[in-house]
Amino acid sequence: MKQLQNKISESRLTLPITFVLATGVWVLAGLFQEQWWIQLGCFALSAFLMVELNNNNALIRIRSRMVSCSFIMLTCAACFLFSSLRESIAELFVIAAYVVLFTTYQDKDSPGLTFYGFLLLGLACISYIHLIILIPILWGLMLTNLQSLSWRTFLASLIGILTPYWLLLCWEVYQDDYTLLTPHVTALGDIHIPFQFSVLSPHLSITFVYIAILAILGILHFWQTSYQDKFRIRQLYGFFIRMDLALFLLFCLQPQHGTILLRLVIINTAPLIAHFTALTQERVTNIIFCVILMSVILLTAYNLWM
């Protein structure tokens, strides 16, 4: 007999209902008052790309939209993130880069796709320069999990990252204004003493801890049941896990960038918690699912109230 979590995970209505609920959260958070239309567009495109990420890679071995639904619910729980335009754009480009780079799995002769993937990451860095720290992490994951790193793809990634900056430099020359990139690059000097969590607001701290708990739950579940998935899926989930762990470390070292790091953690945690909710069917896991569902609603209400 299917548990409630399985009925929700496998229902075709789950995704549209989640979108409707998300729209309500955006309205309550101040969509009309603050005119967050571009941010809403970025959110909708990000959710669509999470659907594509799941469909293209069959992240869940049953027909389920829980990856995108988990992303939507966790993002809405962190509704205080809605106002930032540049972080919304950066998040969108990071997800798009994932979609492209995952197609290079075990293909070391894919400089074209690698270029486009890192071009998207370069655009994300234009929006939020500190995302450049993701580049060496991604090179490591291309080597260990995507298994697509070679000299050709490495050089393609460098060209992809630098291309947006070359274009901006050409624009500076054309405008005879060399001050556009200066504040962008000097922002890299915004380095604080590690573990200074006092700079974090209470709702950011609570939300990050909550999503970290979900990530740990998803990681433990996947490690326990990964033998049931194909090798490719295990490698892709290993990508999410290692990226999450790296982001947790970065959050501890430089918590002043907590909002953008929270967005990235949500991207990588959504598939992990979706794997748990969609592919377990015991009574205990159904209770855990109900607790997660109620707690994410309460967290959303708390952050809306704050």
GIPEZI-V75988 format. One record per residue. N is the residue number from 1. RES is the residue in one letter. PSI is psi in whole degrees, 0 to 359 (* if undefined). D_FIRST is the distance of its C-alpha to the first C-alpha in Angstrom with 2 decimals. Layout:
BEGIN
N_RES_PSI_D_FIRST / N_RES_PSI_D_FIRST
END
This chain:
BEGIN
1_M_131_0.00 / 2_K_138_3.80 / 3_Q_168_6.50 / 4_L_319_9.71 / 5_Q_324_11.51 / 6_N_322_9.65 / 7_K_318_10.17 / 8_I_317_13.69 / 9_S_325_14.40 / 10_E_354_13.76 / 11_S_140_15.34 / 12_R_342_18.92 / 13_L_346_20.04 / 14_T_313_19.51 / 15_L_309_22.81 / 16_P_323_25.05 / 17_I_320_23.86 / 18_T_320_24.59 / 19_F_318_27.97 / 20_V_314_28.78 / 21_L_320_28.06 / 22_A_320_30.12 / 23_T_319_32.94 / 24_G_320_32.98 / 25_V_318_33.31 / 26_W_318_36.17 / 27_V_315_37.92 / 28_L_329_37.65 / 29_A_342_38.87 / 30_G_29_42.01 / 31_L_310_41.57 / 32_F_321_44.23 / 33_Q_319_46.57 / 34_E_352_46.63 / 35_Q_53_46.35 / 36_W_45_43.73 / 37_W_321_43.33 / 38_I_318_43.89 / 39_Q_319_41.48 / 40_L_320_38.84 / 41_G_318_39.58 / 42_C_319_39.18 / 43_F_314_35.83 / 44_A_317_34.58 / 45_L_322_35.93 / 46_S_317_34.40 / 47_A_319_30.92 / 48_F_319_31.56 / 49_L_329_32.72 / 50_M_325_29.58 / 51_V_314_27.68 / 52_E_321_30.19 / 53_L_318_29.90 / 54_N_313_26.17 / 55_N_317_26.67 / 56_N_333_29.74 / 57_N_0_28.32 / 58_A_54_24.59 / 59_L_330_23.93 / 60_I_127_20.14 / 61_R_6_19.06 / 62_I_168_16.53 / 63_R_108_17.68 / 64_S_147_17.84 / 65_R_24_20.71 / 66_M_336_19.95 / 67_V_308_23.24 / 68_S_323_25.35 / 69_C_319_23.35 / 70_S_319_23.71 / 71_F_315_27.38 / 72_I_314_27.94 / 73_M_318_26.41 / 74_L_323_28.30 / 75_T_319_31.47 / 76_C_328_31.30 / 77_A_328_30.84 / 78_A_52_34.14 / 79_C_344_35.80 / 80_F_351_39.18 / 81_L_347_39.22 / 82_F_328_39.53 / 83_S_337_43.31 / 84_S_113_44.29 / 85_L_314_45.20 / 86_R_326_46.24 / 87_E_325_43.11 / 88_S_318_40.96 / 89_I_316_42.97 / 90_A_317_42.75 / 91_E_316_38.96 / 92_L_315_38.76 / 93_F_326_41.04 / 94_V_315_39.20 / 95_I_318_35.89 / 96_A_322_37.90 / 97_A_320_39.46 / 98_Y_313_36.10 / 99_V_317_35.16 / 100_V_312_38.48 / 101_L_328_38.73 / 102_F_338_35.29 / 103_T_349_36.63 / 104_T_11_39.32 / 105_Y_126_36.95 / 106_Q_28_39.03 / 107_D_93_41.80 / 108_K_354_44.97 / 109_D_54_46.95 / 110_S_56_45.50 / 111_P_330_48.18 / 112_G_307_47.70 / 113_L_322_44.05 / 114_T_319_44.81 / 115_F_312_47.72 / 116_Y_322_45.65 / 117_G_315_42.94 / 118_F_338_45.60 / 119_L_318_47.51 / 120_L_321_44.53 / 121_L_324_44.56 / 122_G_320_48.30 / 123_L_323_47.74 / 124_A_321_45.27 / 125_C_327_48.03 / 126_I_321_50.52 / 127_S_321_48.36 / 128_Y_97_47.77 / 129_I_329_50.15 / 130_H_349_48.46 / 131_L_353_45.57 / 132_I_339_48.05 / 133_I_340_46.77 / 134_L_338_43.65 / 135_I_306_45.83 / 136_P_329_46.46 / 137_I_316_42.84 / 138_L_324_41.77 / 139_W_317_44.40 / 140_G_320_42.93 / 141_L_329_39.39 / 142_M_326_40.84 / 143_L_315_42.30 / 144_T_323_39.39 / 145_N_310_36.21 / 146_L_337_37.25 / 147_Q_43_39.95 / 148_S_6_42.12 / 149_L_125_45.08 / 150_S_176_48.47 / 151_W_323_51.95 / 152_R_315_51.51 / 153_T_329_48.25 / 154_F_314_49.69 / 155_L_322_52.77 / 156_A_322_50.72 / 157_S_320_48.72 / 158_L_315_52.01 / 159_I_320_53.42 / 160_G_317_50.25 / 161_I_320_50.40 / 162_L_338_54.14 / 163_T_311_54.24 / 164_P_327_53.42 / 165_Y_324_56.09 / 166_W_317_58.61 / 167_L_318_58.05 / 168_L_322_58.52 / 169_L_319_61.66 / 170_C_321_63.03 / 171_W_321_62.41 / 172_E_317_64.28 / 173_V_317_67.19 / 174_Y_318_67.24 / 175_Q_351_67.21 / 176_D_40_69.64 / 177_D_108_67.41 / 178_Y_28_66.30 / 179_T_359_64.52 / 180_L_314_61.11 / 181_L_342_59.65 / 182_T_306_61.58 / 183_P_331_59.46 / 184_H_313_56.30 / 185_V_320_57.36 / 186_T_342_58.92 / 187_A_342_55.62 / 188_L_340_54.55 / 189_G_2_56.86 / 190_D_74_54.55 / 191_I_124_53.64 / 192_H_173_53.18 / 193_I_134_53.09 / 194_P_156_49.65 / 195_F_26_47.31 / 196_Q_71_48.98 / 197_F_353_45.88 / 198_S_342_48.19 / 199_V_349_48.41 / 200_L_142_44.76 / 201_S_157_43.84 / 202_P_318_41.41 / 203_H_328_38.73 / 204_L_316_38.99 / 205_S_314_38.78 / 206_I_317_35.76 / 207_T_318_33.90 / 208_F_316_34.80 / 209_V_319_33.70 / 210_Y_312_30.34 / 211_I_328_29.71 / 212_A_321_31.07 / 213_I_317_28.48 / 214_L_321_25.70 / 215_A_316_27.52 / 216_I_318_27.70 / 217_L_314_23.98 / 218_G_320_23.36 / 219_I_313_26.07 / 220_L_318_24.87 / 221_H_316_21.32 / 222_F_319_22.89 / 223_W_326_25.36 / 224_Q_329_22.74 / 225_T_8_20.57 / 226_S_337_23.32 / 227_Y_342_23.75 / 228_Q_346_20.76 / 229_D_159_22.70 / 230_K_159_25.84 / 231_F_319_29.17 / 232_R_317_30.07 / 233_I_322_27.00 / 234_R_322_27.76 / 235_Q_320_31.29 / 236_L_320_30.42 / 237_Y_328_28.18 / 238_G_325_31.05 / 239_F_310_33.21 / 240_F_318_31.18 / 241_I_312_31.14 / 242_R_324_34.86 / 243_M_318_35.78 / 244_D_313_33.91 / 245_L_321_35.74 / 246_A_321_39.02 / 247_L_323_38.48 / 248_F_318_37.80 / 249_L_316_41.08 / 250_L_323_42.92 / 251_F_320_41.67 / 252_C_323_43.22 / 253_L_323_46.40 / 254_Q_69_47.00 / 255_P_347_45.00 / 256_Q_343_47.29 / 257_H_29_45.27 / 258_G_326_42.05 / 259_T_314_41.08 / 260_I_325_41.16 / 261_L_324_39.53 / 262_L_318_36.68 / 263_R_316_36.17 / 264_L_323_36.08 / 265_V_321_33.66 / 266_I_318_31.26 / 267_I_316_31.58 / 268_N_337_30.70 / 269_T_329_28.05 / 270_A_312_25.98 / 271_P_326_24.72 / 272_L_313_24.04 / 273_I_332_21.90 / 274_A_321_20.18 / 275_H_319_19.34 / 276_F_311_17.82 / 277_T_328_15.73 / 278_A_333_14.55 / 279_L_14_13.93 / 280_T_152_12.40 / 281_Q_24_8.88 / 282_E_163_9.93 / 283_R_321_10.52 / 284_V_315_14.15 / 285_T_330_13.95 / 286_N_321_12.08 / 287_I_317_15.05 / 288_I_318_17.42 / 289_F_316_16.28 / 290_C_321_16.96 / 291_V_316_20.23 / 292_I_315_21.19 / 293_L_315_20.63 / 294_M_320_22.69 / 295_S_324_25.28 / 296_V_327_25.92 / 297_I_315_26.54 / 298_L_321_28.87 / 299_L_320_30.61 / 300_T_315_31.20 / 301_A_319_32.66 / 302_Y_314_34.82 / 303_N_329_36.22 / 304_L_318_36.90 / 305_W_322_38.76 / 306_M_*_40.69
END
